[in-house]
């Protein structure tokens, strides 16, 4: 019997961390208002709660316009439609992200082009974008990942130089700011998710923000079954779908957004303390801070695990040990999309991957992004944001569990297969 819980010892923590999602009397009051109003969604469009939330959300992110939609994936799809992505167009995206980032590109019969990530931030490496640009490239789709931003200064410079559009995937970036500008407001459009793990959540939902009225009108028509937009200044008529957000979800979001600033302060304070506890652990590294991030969006906290400094014990064993010590965490949080089991791409299903080619373009075989693969399979360890919504003692428990595992790391030798199984089950059970 060892000292670690995974080898038969006593777990460091048995009490649960802060529950997420959190709902209170504010949500109950707003839901009751929708229930008794008989206006639960659909028409009139937009609903009272949806419109009120959208205005607050746009203001929070220094944007003029916001439109609620039913998922974050649809938010990306609607944004792509707004900039008129056509079949066969190419869209540059990071390899290390949720599969839903690039799914909408394929569903519009366009072609995602994977670019590797910056090892300092795990976000799209702006230094590698230009070598991926072709005459078919029409847009860049950076993802702000795990409390870090893609380098928007450089991405916007490249986009202007090559006449490309920019859609920011802000699923992790609610309330975040880059040089005083809100996440999603710097590119042509920003796409957000309100899925249950996010900083703002209503279970499922999303939003698109922009400073361009014409884009907003296209988004509104696309997600409202093709009907004319609210303002209809540009008179676009397109085939659309029912991608609206219901009023019950919007009511929950209204309460959530009012609570977000205070929660963000608690998370940021606890995360800063967490970093101070990790300073003397050579086996652990942190993502590089960036002074251009002027307001943190404290989503998943990511550390780097260096197996070479931990007696070559693989990350899977380290994560499995932490989990059994009572610390929720994940290693295989994201994979390079082209390697993911949730990306079962058959090129024959998407005509743009076949047009003008001797053989269909198989994205699962042609792509290779070593930094994304290193992060996904060897290095990154993710801690959910709700772990940092509690007390300083909660943070101490996380740090002490890491110290305990590292101090007894030799106990994990030979146990990596069991830990890998635990890790994969964690990913399979999580809907992101």
Secondary structure, 3 states (H helix, E strand, C coil): CCCCHHHCCCCCCCCCCCCCCCCCHHHHHHHHHHHHHCCCCCCCCCCHHHHHHHHHHHHHCCCCEEEEECCHHHHHHHHHHHCCCCCCCEEEEECECCCHHHHHHHHCCCEEEEECECCCCCCECHHHCHHHCCCCEEEEECECCCCCCCCHHHHHHHHHHHCCEEEEECCCCCCCEECCEECCCCCCEEEEECECCCCCCCECCEEEEECCHHHHHHHHHHHECCCCCCCCCCCCCCCCCECCCCHHHHHHHHHHHHHHHHHHHHHHHHHHHHHHHCCCCCCEEECCCCCCEEECCCCCEEEEECHHHCCCCCHHHHHHHHHHCCCCCECCCCCEHHHCCCCCCCHHHCHHHCCCCCCCCCHHHHCCCHHHHHHHHHHEEEECHHHHCCCHHHHHHHHHHHHHHHHCHHHHCCCHHHHHHHHHHHHHHCCC
